[in-house]
Amino acid sequence: MDNVTQNDKILSYLEEGNSISPMDALNHFGCFRLASRIHDLRSDGNLIETVRKSGKKYAEYKLADAGVDAPTRNREGETQ
């Protein structure tokens, strides 16, 4: 039985220096709800940046640089 959660897999992927999009999450980890997993990881104290793809209707996520606070964004993608 595999006890490694999607959150664990996604965090490990991000820690390797990768960014992740919803399509990446689906293809690599079978994750249909990346935004929910990112919310969980942020709730656990991980600093994750949201990178909106210009002209696209999706976001990519990456770990924030050490010592830099990740911006908080509302549902419309506006920085708060």
C-alpha positions in Angstrom: 0.0 0.0 0.0 1.4 3.4 -1.0 1.1 5.8 2.0 2.7 8.7 0.1 -0.1 11.3 -0.4 -0.5 13.6 -3.4 0.5 16.5 -1.2 3.8 14.7 -0.4 4.4 13.9 -4.0 3.7 17.5 -5.2 5.8 19.1 -2.4 8.7 16.8 -3.3 8.3 17.7 -7.0 8.4 21.4 -6.1 11.4 21.0 -3.8 13.3 19.6 -6.7 13.0 23.0 -8.3 10.1 22.3 -10.6 7.0 24.4 -11.2 3.7 22.6 -11.6 0.6 23.3 -13.6 -2.8 21.5 -13.4 -1.9 19.4 -16.4 1.5 18.4 -14.9 -0.3 17.4 -11.7 -2.8 15.3 -13.6 -0.1 13.6 -15.7 2.4 13.0 -13.0 0.3 12.4 -9.9 -3.3 11.7 -11.1 -4.3 14.9 -9.3 -7.5 16.7 -10.6 -7.5 19.4 -7.9 -4.1 21.0 -7.9 -5.4 24.3 -6.4 -6.8 22.3 -3.4 -3.5 20.5 -2.9 -1.6 23.8 -3.1 -4.0 25.2 -0.4 -3.2 22.3 1.8 0.5 22.7 1.3 0.3 26.5 2.1 -1.8 25.7 5.2 1.1 23.5 6.3 3.4 26.5 6.1 5.0 26.0 2.7 5.6 29.3 0.8 4.3 28.7 -2.7 4.1 31.3 -5.4 1.3 31.5 -8.0 2.5 32.3 -11.5 -0.3 33.3 -13.8 0.4 32.4 -17.4 -0.2 35.4 -19.6 -3.0 34.9 -22.0 -3.8 31.5 -20.4 -6.5 30.6 -18.0 -4.4 28.6 -15.6 -1.7 29.1 -13.1 1.6 27.4 -12.3 2.9 27.0 -8.8 6.5 27.0 -7.5 8.2 27.2 -4.1 9.0 30.7 -3.1 12.7 31.6 -2.7 14.0 31.1 0.8 13.6 34.2 2.9 11.0 35.7 0.6 7.3 35.7 1.5 5.1 34.3 -1.2 2.4 36.8 -2.3 -1.1 36.0 -1.3 -3.6 36.1 -4.1 -7.4 36.1 -4.0 -9.6 34.0 -6.3 -9.3 36.6 -9.1 -5.5 36.4 -8.9 -5.1 39.9 -7.4 -2.1 40.3 -5.0 -3.2 41.2 -1.5 
